[in-house]
Amino acid sequence: MYFFITCALIFLCTPGADMVSVPRSDGQVIARADTALGRLMLMHGEIRDISPALAGMYPVAVVEGDSLYIFDVDSTGTAYRFQRKTPVPFPMTKGIRASFPLSSYDNRPTCVVSREVFDTKEGLATIFHEFVHCFQARTCENDLKAGLHVARAAMEAHDYSWEINRHFPYGDSAFVRAYTGFLLSLDEGNLVKVQRSVDALQQVLSPDDYEYMVWVEWKEGFARTIENRIRLRYALQPNTAGREQPYDRVAFYYGGEKYITYIAARDGNVIPEIRGLFTEMLKGPTGM
């Protein structure tokens, strides 16, 4: 019941940033967000053809001090409307970019951001990255998790932040060699080499660590892929965070995007349906 804290939670916080401190009236916050969300809606009309995951719009909660200002699409589907103001469920700093079922909004998958995200096209692309996570949550995420031992074990242990904080052997030399080889094989695009690199990762990782790696590659790599396709449409620099060593969790965002791009390239650059995509990523491109 508490898994919502970990659903696609991403913090891209400014180092040392404090809580947003400039006081604004409710009317000022709502008016500014209304204008910004209008720009988001216009951008949606320009990019929604990129993926079925972008077909819908989702609630947006704007952090202001210790409050969330929650907006949602109206019945026409053409504009956002202010819904309610609620306390933040936990401390949130400037720079937050997250999506999770929001307890104060009937546990609906919601994009939670601080207000400066609306200032640039790159920031708006990040919101759509979070909307992809909302799409995953609404369509298949829990069903897929139910099939993963790593997820079931975490829930049994009441480890509700496992997706963010799992202790993973990022610095293990065998894993570093295997993951580097995996990335190189994706660059080459050779099916046999990709499968061999997947097999190598399965050999050096425990079953739960392997499941965890693929889960993050699928979940975050899929959102990163869509984000970068949006960036490409506007001639923006791609988001390549995670490509450098030493590896950490964000390496799976980068590797996941490369893996998904490799898979899509076999079928006219079309990404497979996301459930089937996860199955292929878990088993490898030859399905072994």
ABEGO torsion letter per residue (X at the ends): XAAAAABGBBBBBBBGBBBBABBBBAAAAAAAAAAAAAAAAAAAAAAAAABAAAABBBBBBBBBEABBBBBBBBAAGABBBBABBBBBABBBBBGBBBBBBBAABGGBBBBBBBAAAAABAAAAAAAAAAAAAAAAAAAAAAAAAAABAAAAAAAAAGBAAAAAABBBBAABAAAAAAAAAAAAAAAAGBAAAAAAAAAAAAAABBAAAAAAAAAAAAAAAAAAAAAAAAAAAAGBBBBABGABOBBBAAAAAAAAAAAAAAAAAABGGBBBBAAAAAAAAAAEAAGX
